[in-house]
Amino acid sequence: VIHRALVIIRNPMHAIPSFFNHIYEMKNHLPVHSQRAPVDAWIEWRDRLAAIQISRFEKFVDYWMERFLQLNDNRIFVSYERLTDDDMGAEEAIRMTRFLGQSEGVTPIDIESVPCVWKSVVKYKESLKASNNNQQQQERRR
């Protein structure tokens, strides 16, 4: 029995191409999130399978929207796009933290720490770039 649910939903206009890129990377033994598939491969896959993926997406959303109506305040939906957005992401993470903090047995981090943790987890690539840039600058100074 599900008593609480946090559902992250990504816009299908972004999720479906991203899913295809993931499939392409796996088929070609490439690192995850390393590159986009060639356009011609995307078009072939899209024309053949996108309608099926859209139908699956609709079923997923319907499942959580209709089947768990009784959850009311025990269910929240989080937009992936908002969660990863530079301006709104930390606020979405705070909303998630507050929701999870209402769960039995969950002790969330302090709300003041959430933006820092969000940035470290969601925007880690930017932190890596900044760290690499700092290292390069230090090496140049030597």
C-alpha positions in Angstrom: 0.0 0.0 0.0 1.4 3.4 -1.0 0.8 6.1 1.7 2.9 8.9 0.3 4.3 9.7 -3.2 6.7 12.2 -4.7 6.4 12.0 -8.4 9.0 13.7 -10.7 7.6 14.4 -14.2 9.6 15.6 -17.1 8.1 17.4 -20.1 7.7 14.6 -22.7 9.1 17.0 -25.4 12.4 16.7 -23.5 12.0 13.3 -21.9 11.4 11.3 -25.0 14.4 12.5 -27.0 16.5 12.1 -23.9 15.3 8.6 -23.5 16.2 7.9 -27.1 19.7 9.3 -26.5 20.0 7.0 -23.5 19.0 4.0 -25.7 21.5 5.0 -28.3 24.3 5.3 -25.8 23.6 1.9 -24.3 23.4 0.2 -27.7 26.7 1.8 -28.7 28.4 1.2 -25.4 28.9 4.9 -24.8 29.1 6.7 -21.4 25.7 7.9 -20.2 24.9 11.5 -21.0 28.0 11.7 -23.2 26.5 12.7 -26.6 23.3 13.0 -28.6 22.4 10.4 -31.2 22.7 11.3 -34.9 19.6 13.1 -36.2 18.9 10.5 -38.8 18.8 7.8 -36.1 16.5 10.0 -34.0 14.1 10.6 -36.9 13.9 6.9 -37.7 13.2 6.0 -34.1 10.8 8.9 -33.6 8.7 8.0 -36.6 8.5 4.4 -35.5 8.2 4.6 -31.8 7.4 8.1 -30.4 3.6 7.5 -30.4 4.1 4.5 -28.2 6.3 6.5 -25.8 3.8 9.3 -25.6 1.1 6.7 -24.8 3.2 5.3 -22.1 3.9 8.7 -20.7 0.1 9.4 -20.6 -0.5 6.2 -18.8 2.2 7.0 -16.2 0.7 10.4 -15.5 -2.9 9.0 -15.4 -1.8 6.3 -13.0 -0.5 8.8 -10.4 -3.2 11.4 -11.0 -6.2 9.1 -10.8 -5.3 6.0 -8.9 -3.9 7.9 -5.9 -6.4 10.7 -5.6 -7.0 9.7 -2.0 -3.4 10.7 -1.1 -4.3 14.4 -1.4 -1.6 16.1 0.7 0.5 12.9 0.7 1.4 13.2 -2.9 3.3 15.9 -4.7 4.3 16.3 -8.3 7.7 17.9 -9.1 8.6 19.2 -12.5 12.0 18.0 -13.6 12.4 21.2 -15.6 11.8 23.3 -12.5 14.0 21.1 -10.3 16.9 21.5 -12.6 16.3 25.2 -13.4 18.9 27.7 -12.0 16.2 30.1 -10.7 13.6 27.6 -9.4 15.5 24.5 -8.6 16.5 25.2 -5.0 12.9 26.2 -4.2 11.6 22.9 -5.7 14.2 21.0 -3.6 13.0 22.9 -0.5 9.4 21.9 -1.3 10.5 18.2 -1.7 12.4 18.4 1.6 9.4 19.8 3.4 7.2 17.1 1.9 9.6 14.3 2.8 10.0 15.7 6.3 6.4 15.0 7.0 7.0 11.3 6.4 7.4 9.0 9.4 11.0 8.1 10.1 12.4 10.8 7.8 14.6 13.5 9.2 15.5 16.0 6.5 18.4 18.3 6.4 18.0 21.9 7.6 16.0 24.0 5.0 18.9 26.5 5.0 21.2 23.8 3.7 18.9 22.6 0.8 20.1 25.2 -1.8 23.7 24.2 -1.3 23.0 20.5 -1.4 20.7 21.0 -4.5 23.5 22.9 -6.3 26.1 20.2 -5.4 23.8 17.4 -6.6 21.9 18.9 -9.5 24.5 21.4 -10.8 27.5 19.2 -10.1 28.9 19.6 -13.7 29.1 23.4 -13.1 30.9 22.8 -9.9 33.3 20.5 -11.7 33.9 23.1 -14.4 34.6 25.8 -11.8 36.9 23.5 -9.9 38.8 22.6 -13.1 39.1 26.3 -14.0 40.4 27.1 -10.6 43.0 24.3 -10.9 44.1 25.6 -14.3 44.4 29.1 -13.0 46.5 27.9 -10.1 48.8 25.9 -12.4 49.3 28.9 -14.7 50.4 31.0 -11.7 53.1 28.5 -10.8 
